[in-house]
Amino acid sequence: MSETQVNPVHPPRTAPTPATSETPDAAALDAADPLAGLRDRFVLDDDTVYLDGNSLGALPAGVPARLADVVAREWGELRIRSWTESGWWTAPERVGDRIAPLVGAAPGQVVVGDSTGVNIFKALVAAVRMAGEGREEILVDGDTFPTDGYLAASVARMTGRELRRVPAAAIADAAGPRTAVALVNHVDYRTGELYDAAAVTDRLHAAGALVVLDLCHSAGALPVRLDDDGVDLAVGCGYKYLNGGPGAPAFLYIRAGHQPRFDSPLPGWNSHADPFAMTEEHVPAPGVARGRVGTPDILSMLALEAALEVWEGVDIAEVRAKSLALTDFFLARVAETLPAGTVTPVTPREHERRGSQVSLRHPAAREVMAELIRRGVIGDFRAPDLLRFGFTPLYTSFADVDRAVRVLAEVLADLPAGSSYGPGA
Ligand SMILES: Cc1ncc(COP(=O)(O)O)c(C=O)c1O
């Protein structure tokens, strides 16, 4: 269905608002978009505006056939031979090397497997062990994703360290001679605020502390420069901007220079230097493989590997340029379409502080998002009052953005009259 056609399931209740002369026209922006053709690499339908790729990326078109082959041939016919003949055993490092350029890492430093949370645990404990005695404190971003906070508290308890929660913007300056490690987000999952990874890392290093960077909301959305920025350890999700599918395995970056000292709290036979020796003592594998634990989740991992093919020939700098253009366009359309004060953008306006999402505060955000979804605009709600919209430059169009704002305006206009949730409330 084209942008101008009426959705028969969810007809708009008011006439579409044309873009004013203040902002460029969505069609013109799409026509000039060098990445527009990449949308065909995904399974999407024109009835839905999908702005939730920061939660679950859309399905890359090549994944179903690849997974069918993995199941029918590699598992069904080759069975256990696939561990060697189909490259299953080395998939965690191979898929890691495929992610590496997206996060600014040279080969041999990224391993794929387990959930993000499990990798945060490995990285934090390993960092505390690397930092050594006298470094008695762990810092964590006070507004972090719950898992990160829970794990930091648990690791502090397990390792006999103290946990200090500090606002993200102040965390680097809070580090001192007692700090072992800080667990920090590259992009805040609620507000979409982007932090300067290089500056944070430099300040932590100046205090003698290590950094574990959570890349869940930046990997695949904007340039990440782990090697150049001197980041010690990092983790990220496979199912958001990397489009690996629900529950896709996460990744762990272990800086090459730290690998010999990376002492995993979860050693398994997969991270052993000689897994089939089956020795009593664990001898860590050389290199990033020591970040592995157990038998890799092959179906999910190979779905992620196939999903990463959408990056073929894609320049992450162009992805960033489009992401900023999409979010600029969204903010401009919100400002000119919604009555002043109806929603409050909480995502920074400065490009250098903005990730690839925009969050709008509204007191009835939960109800508003439910209605948006009912009308075919998929974002998400984050308690207590945020409407969260993710922009995936590989497949989000300017027409999507335009339509999302028009539907948002309609939903807000349709809120019950006199409701405390109305405009300006
Ligand atoms: C910033 C951040 N960190 C950690 C996680 C936890 O990821 P997982 O559920 O894969 O462990 C998420 C999940 O969305 C996240 O957004």
The ligand as a MOL file (V3000), in Angstrom:
LIG
                    3D

  0  0  0     0  0            999 V3000
M  V30 BEGIN CTAB
M  V30 COUNTS 16 16 0 0 0
M  V30 BEGIN ATOM
M  V30 1 C 21.0510 -1.6010 27.1260 0
M  V30 2 C 20.6980 -3.0410 27.3460 0
M  V30 3 N 21.5080 -3.8170 28.0920 0
M  V30 4 C 21.2090 -5.0950 28.3310 0
M  V30 5 C 20.0870 -5.6910 27.7940 0
M  V30 6 C 19.7770 -7.1300 28.1450 0
M  V30 7 O 19.8600 -7.9550 27.0600 0
M  V30 8 P 19.5190 -9.5180 27.1960 0
M  V30 9 O 18.0800 -9.6160 27.5470 0
M  V30 10 O 19.7890 -10.0350 25.8110 0
M  V30 11 O 20.4100 -10.1030 28.2170 0
M  V30 12 C 19.2350 -4.9340 26.9830 0
M  V30 13 C 18.0200 -5.5270 26.3860 0
M  V30 14 O 17.2370 -4.9230 25.7280 0
M  V30 15 C 19.5450 -3.5690 26.7620 0
M  V30 16 O 18.7560 -2.7850 26.0190 0
M  V30 END ATOM
M  V30 BEGIN BOND
M  V30 1 1 1 2
M  V30 2 1 2 3
M  V30 3 2 2 15
M  V30 4 2 3 4
M  V30 5 1 4 5
M  V30 6 1 5 6
M  V30 7 2 5 12
M  V30 8 1 6 7
M  V30 9 1 7 8
M  V30 10 2 8 9
M  V30 11 1 8 10
M  V30 12 1 8 11
M  V30 13 1 12 13
M  V30 14 1 12 15
M  V30 15 2 13 14
M  V30 16 1 15 16
M  V30 END BOND
M  V30 END CTAB
M  END
